[in-house]
């Protein structure tokens, strides 16, 4: 497993890669990917995209953090950014619900700097968010095809806990969007005196109507950033 990170992330996480658990995690992931074809299965995301969230959004440019759980485990879906899919890939239900809430919450205010929203709303590739400072972080960065949670408790959670800890302690004025119990438990150590923490049910069809719809997290995040003199996110 090749660890591709923006230099700003390497600076704050370098010692993590030397820990025994990360060595074991690396061996596990390499074995899973190298043996996938032999076992007649696949692993997601593609190897080059495992750390994509850390390449697309440098540590010192993070404004908003969205915590997911696992990568998508369907063919061609996972691209290394939580809730995101590649260009031309149909949006999964949770992502569809995220965009429903954006439209309801913000309307045309969701597009900044005069950008047209029609094209981007048809695309589920959220790299456009990442390049604006939205860290799209899954707790587990790899998964076996068709088996949700298959790479949990292998070490990824310890690594991503460190990521959240570094952001909470070394940055200030971030917005953390914690959707669902899993994300809220993972974000329990975030300092609420330094950051804005917004919680809601998960955008899954199973829970979106229990409070995700109507949470207005996107407008709240932008209002908080604007109050601090930080450029708002173009969510559309």
C-alpha atoms as one frame of an Amber mdcrd trajectory, in Angstrom:
protein
   0.000   0.000   0.000   1.562   3.253  -1.150   0.685   6.140   1.136   0.114
   9.187  -1.074  -0.521  12.263   1.060  -0.192  15.988   0.555   3.038  17.148
   2.280   0.997  19.087   4.852  -0.594  15.832   6.027   2.724  13.997   6.066
   4.058  16.653   8.424   1.383  15.983  11.062   0.987  12.221  10.596   4.519
  11.029   9.846   4.998   9.171  13.143   1.713   7.295  12.669   3.158   5.337
   9.756   5.899   3.949  12.000   3.530   2.366  14.518   3.128  -1.447  14.576
  -0.609  -1.317  13.871  -0.043   0.634  10.648   2.534  -1.893   9.470   0.000
  -4.668  10.080  -2.703  -2.636   8.332  -0.453  -2.111   5.325   0.261  -5.829
   5.068  -3.446  -6.632   5.336  -4.459  -4.153   2.627  -1.683  -5.269   0.272
  -2.724  -8.879   0.730  -6.380  -8.105   0.094  -5.711  -6.130  -3.094  -3.068
  -8.496  -4.488  -5.204 -11.562  -3.837  -8.516 -10.118  -5.011  -8.358 -11.493
  -8.550  -7.311 -14.921  -7.297 -10.285 -14.973  -4.934 -12.628 -13.774  -7.641
 -13.502 -10.518  -5.926 -12.450  -6.851  -5.961 -11.361  -4.190  -3.492 -12.428
  -0.561  -3.473 -11.402   2.129  -4.069  -8.646   1.652  -6.664  -5.224   1.564
  -4.934  -4.228   5.007  -6.193  -7.370   6.525  -4.633  -7.138   5.076  -1.111
  -5.679   8.319   0.303  -7.316  10.648  -2.203  -9.043  12.728   0.473  -5.610
  13.691   1.850  -4.284  14.614  -1.572  -7.290  16.698  -2.599  -7.604  18.676
   0.650  -4.357  19.769   2.390  -4.302  19.899   6.189  -3.894  23.665   6.393
  -6.714  24.290   3.900  -9.438  22.230   5.614 -12.570  24.264   6.368 -15.220
  21.561   6.725 -14.939  17.879   7.690 -17.554  15.306   6.678 -17.117  11.910
   8.319 -18.295   8.759   6.566 -17.961   5.121   7.573 -16.929   2.819   4.684
 -16.202   3.390   1.000 -19.008   2.378  -1.347 -18.690  -1.335  -2.113 -20.411
  -1.405  -5.526 -18.541  -1.541  -8.862 -17.035   1.767  -9.920 -18.479   3.766
  -7.048 -15.760   4.460  -4.455 -13.243   7.129  -5.428 -11.499   7.825  -2.122
 -13.797  10.645  -0.988 -16.651   9.823   1.379 -20.144   9.935  -0.171 -18.555
  10.701  -3.571 -18.591   8.683  -6.792 -16.709   9.088 -10.059 -17.878  11.075
 -13.051 -20.675   9.335 -14.903 -21.517   6.997 -12.008 -25.105   7.019 -10.781
 -25.532   8.709  -7.417 -26.228   6.287  -4.537 -29.334   7.075  -2.461 -27.430
   8.773   0.385 -25.742  11.160  -2.038 -29.050  11.883  -3.735 -30.462  12.829
  -0.337 -27.481  15.081   0.394 -28.232  17.049  -2.754 -31.942  17.150  -1.947
 -31.062  18.800   1.359 -28.696  21.258  -0.336 -31.449  22.319  -2.737 -33.962
  22.638   0.092 -31.540  24.406   2.412 -29.870  26.840   0.078 -31.579  27.014
  -3.295 -29.521  29.244  -5.565 -27.471  30.359  -2.552 -25.702  27.011  -2.834
 -23.790  28.266  -5.844 -21.075  30.809  -5.174 -19.240  33.205  -7.483 -21.935
  33.007 -10.145 -21.210  29.383 -11.017 -23.924  27.427 -12.786 -25.253  24.571
 -10.687 -27.004  22.513 -13.346 -23.976  20.496 -14.443 -22.559  19.833 -11.002
 -25.867  18.597  -9.622 -25.801  15.831 -12.222 -22.352  14.766 -11.028 -21.730
  12.808  -7.855 -17.993  13.520  -7.947 -17.396  15.664  -4.850 -13.798  16.517
  -5.640 -15.064  20.040  -6.312 -15.871  20.225  -2.579 -12.498  18.797  -1.553
 -10.565  21.394  -3.528 -12.499  24.122  -1.673 -11.482  22.766   1.732 -13.983
  20.004   2.519 -12.239  16.915   3.903 -14.362  13.942   2.849 -13.062  11.323
   5.264 -14.238   7.748   5.678 -13.367   6.040   8.965 -12.293   2.972   6.981
 -10.488   3.667   3.717 -10.874   0.304   1.947 -13.568  -2.360   1.520 -14.190
  -5.656  -0.266 -16.701  -5.617  -3.091 -20.222  -6.295  -1.899 -19.205  -6.596
   1.758 -19.897  -3.451   3.745 -17.657  -3.152   6.790 -15.308  -5.922   5.644
 -12.172  -3.898   6.424 -13.331  -2.495   9.740 -11.281  -3.162  12.885  -8.100
  -3.731  10.879  -6.453  -0.469  11.927  -8.053   2.140   9.708 -10.152   3.511
  12.564  -7.048   4.185  14.658  -5.476   6.042  11.760  -8.533   8.185  11.045
  -9.041   8.863  14.764  -5.566  10.411  14.715  -6.588  12.529  11.731  -9.628
  13.881  13.605  -7.507  14.494  16.721  -4.922  16.493  14.771  -7.589  18.629
  13.143  -9.322  19.284  16.456  -6.133  20.189  18.299  -4.052  21.998  15.675
  -6.709  23.828  13.694  -9.398  26.258  14.806 -12.751  27.319  13.392 -13.522
  24.160  11.433 -17.014  22.825  10.765 -17.570  19.125  11.492 -20.655  17.567
   9.884 -21.467  14.398  11.811 -24.262  12.439  10.166 -25.441   9.335  11.986
 -24.428   7.672  15.226 -21.184   6.245  13.904 -19.835   9.637  12.815 -21.024
  11.259  16.031 -19.227   8.685  18.162 -16.057   9.109  16.091 -16.259  12.867
  16.535 -16.894  12.744  20.286 -13.418  14.090  21.101 -13.654  17.175  18.884
 -13.280  20.379  20.896 -16.609  22.273  20.693 -14.949  25.404  22.050 -12.735
  25.636  18.968 -14.995  24.251  16.232 -18.608  24.144  15.046 -20.032  20.624
  15.409 -23.288  19.917  13.554 -25.098  16.613  14.100 -27.954  14.963  12.212
 -29.186  11.497  11.272 -27.433   9.778   8.377 -28.644  10.735   4.867 -29.461
   7.090   4.116 -33.066   6.516   2.986 -33.522   4.591   6.246 -32.936   7.676
   8.380 -32.974  10.813   6.223 -36.597  11.601   7.133 -35.734  11.366  10.832
 -33.924  14.686  10.815 -31.347  14.840   8.050 -33.844  16.541   5.796 -34.272
  20.007   7.235 -31.010  20.009   9.216 -29.732  22.995   7.174 -26.126  22.038
   7.806 -24.879  23.514   4.541 -26.178  27.024   5.150 -25.088  26.856   8.799
 -21.576  25.833   7.760 -21.340  28.697   5.290 -22.692  31.224   7.779 -20.071
  30.137  10.345 -17.257  30.376   7.793 -18.447  33.778   6.625 -18.583  35.078
  10.217 -14.927  34.105  10.556 -13.941  35.795   7.317 -13.422  32.488   5.493
 -14.615  31.858   1.928 -17.923  29.987   1.870 -18.247  26.576   0.207 -19.943
  26.365  -3.189 -22.056  23.322  -2.360 -23.785  23.237  -5.730
